[in-house]
Amino acid sequence: MQRSTDELEEFRRQWKAEVEIKKHVEHASVEVPANTDSSQKNEHSAEATRNSSTTGLVQHVTEPESSETQIEEEAVEKKSAMDYYMIAVDKERQGNLGQALANYRRAFKMDRNIDYKYKQHYQTHIAPSITAEATTNIPSQTLSGLEESENDNFHHVVQFGREYVAPNTSHSPIDDLVEDFKNQSLEYIPADEEKPVLISILPNEVVVHVLRNVVFDSVRSVHNFALVCKRFLLLTRAQSIWRPLCEHVYHTHNIPKEISDQFQLDIVNRAYNGNWLRMFIERPRIRFEGIYIATCHYLRPGISDTAWNQPIHLVTYYRYLRFFPDGTIVKYLSTDEPVHVVRNITKHFKAKQVFHGRYEIEGDKVIVHMRDQETRPTERFQMNVNIKSTHRGRHNKLAWEEYVSWSDVRGDKTNYNLKHMKPYYFSVVRSYIVE
């Protein structure tokens, strides 16, 4: 017990001695001589520098976080419905459907008509810039290449809206107008009184002969010719123009031309009162001046690094079907867009997923027999489609009726589900030449 008390007293003496020494040092630092001012200033400046450096470092670390947060808050505050909608469109294009849906919801919550406004914005600002950029990025090419690309002008037609319903009556309102024109004395009236109408020198028979050759390459050109004046309209309705075209379009394959022409003559007299133009307009037919395209889609799951978000990809592919007057067809399946494909689909086109075959027409039904010699040479395919019309034109839709295949090895028959088979719609390709 005595020992513990002695140790405690010793500890107290040492503590008091340390306190006295500390007080003495502080008192000595206050009474510093005048010649030490410079060193003191240096110490203060160094300390200030250290403090400023430390403060600057802290500011450098902390300020970006606050500024970034502020920028994000300002960006969120300044975003409009159009901004959210454009972000959603971009996310949907990338396959990120979750973020796309979230941004669509924000956009429509702010403006219920944002989809119509975006359509106007796209047509006014985005589409012209894309066209201009595509024009400036066209590589240099020869004059013949430019002419070829211009002749290949192509517009992919996709049908929307209700199904077309043919009128109940076969009487055309233009028939009465044509009969009235026939009773009039029609003369060519120049658009410019100081210039002559040179075509008036040609006899009507010569003009009709020219139109008879033009109509094989472009029916639209004859139609545009008829819109010029009343006299041109009467000339384009000459039966001698449309009879050769009908005999060519409705030619029955694998029989002599004379027998096929007689067969067409019997049909036009029996069903269309001998009017070849009316038969060409109303009777179902295959069009050769372009290509039939079916646009198809399917969903494919993607890969994500996180388990809570799985992207979904919308894959678009196309079925191409081109008919030729000699009874042959080419069918092509590809993910390439039509503008890059249609010019290559010729009678001798070869690639993967290319089918070659023949077709027959029975009324409004087209029966196609085909094979894929490259990848599936032991299978035969048959597709039955119906020729239909739409609001955009006549005979420009092929609706599925049946799609089957036979195996040459097993001898069995396979019926394909038509639920996901989209109809074909016709698109004109100006570079195609009707043989």
C-alpha positions, 0 to 999 in steps of 0.5 A: 500500500505504501509502495502504491502511494509513493508511485502516485506521488512520483507521477504527480511530481513528473506531471507538474514538472511537465506542466511547468516546462510547457508554460515556460516554453509558451512564455518564451515564444511570446517574448521573441526578439524583433529579428525573428519576425521574418522567420515567423512570417515565413512560418505563417506563410508556409502554414497558410500555404499548407492550409490553402493547399488543403482547402483547395484539395478539399474543394477540388474533391468536393466541388465536382460532386455538388456541381454534377448533382446540380447539373443533373438536377437542372437537366431534369428540371429543363427536360421537356416531353419532347426530350423524354420522347426522343430518349425513348425512341433512341432506347427502343432502337437500341433494344433497351425496352425498359428505359424506353417505356419509362421515358415514354411514360414521362413524355405522355404524362407531360403531353398527351399529344407528344407522339403527333408533335414528334412526328411533325418534328421528325418530318421537319428537322430530323428527316431533312438532316438525315437526307442531307447527310446521306447525300453528302456521304455518297462516295464518288462514282462514275456517271453510269453508276449514278444513272443506274442508282437513279433508275433504281428509285424504290419505295417500300410500300407497307399497307395500313388501315382497313382492308380494301372492299371492291365496289358492288357495281362494275360501272365506272364513272369515267365511262359516261365521260368518255362517251361524252368526249367521243361526241365532241370535236376535239382539237389540240390547244397549245399551252403556249400560243406562240409554240406549235403542237408538234404531236398534232402532225402525227396520225392517231394510229402512230400515237396508238402504236407508240403507246402499245409499245410503251405500256409493256414497260410502264402502265403508269406512263400511259396513265400519265399520258392520258391526263394531258388532255381529252384527246390523249385520254381517248387514244389511251383507251384504244383496245389495240393497246390493251389486248396485247398486254392482256395476252402477255400478262394472262398468258397460260404457261406450258401451252402454245401462245395461239391457244392461250390467246384464244383462251383469253379472247373467250374470257374477255368476251364472256366476262368483260363484254369484249373490253380488254382495258376493263379486264386488265383493271378488274381481273386478278393478275400478277404484276411484273414491274416490281417486287412483292415484299412481306415485312416480318418481326420477332422478339429475341431475348438479349444478354444483360450483366444484371439479373434484374434487367434483360434486354429484348431485341426486335428483329426485322426480316423480309420475304421477297417474291419476284414473278417473271412473265415466263412463269418462274419466280425467285423467293428470298429471305433476308434481314437486309433492307429492301433498298439494298436488295431489290436491284440484285433479285434477278432470274439468276440470283444466287445466295443463301435462303434463295428459292427458285421455282414456277407459279400457276394462276387459277382465278385469284389464286397463285400456286408456287412450287419452289426449291432451295438447291443450296441449303435444302435440296431434298425438300419441295415447297408449295405456297398458295396465296390469293391476289387482293387489292388495297386502297393504294392500288389493284392487285398489289397484295398476296394473302397467305392461304397455305404453305407446305413442304415435302421431303424427298427422303422421308416422303412426309408432308409438313404444314406451316403455321400461318399465324406469323406469316405476313402478307406480301405487298407490291412495290414498284422497282423502276429498274426492272424490265418486263421481258 
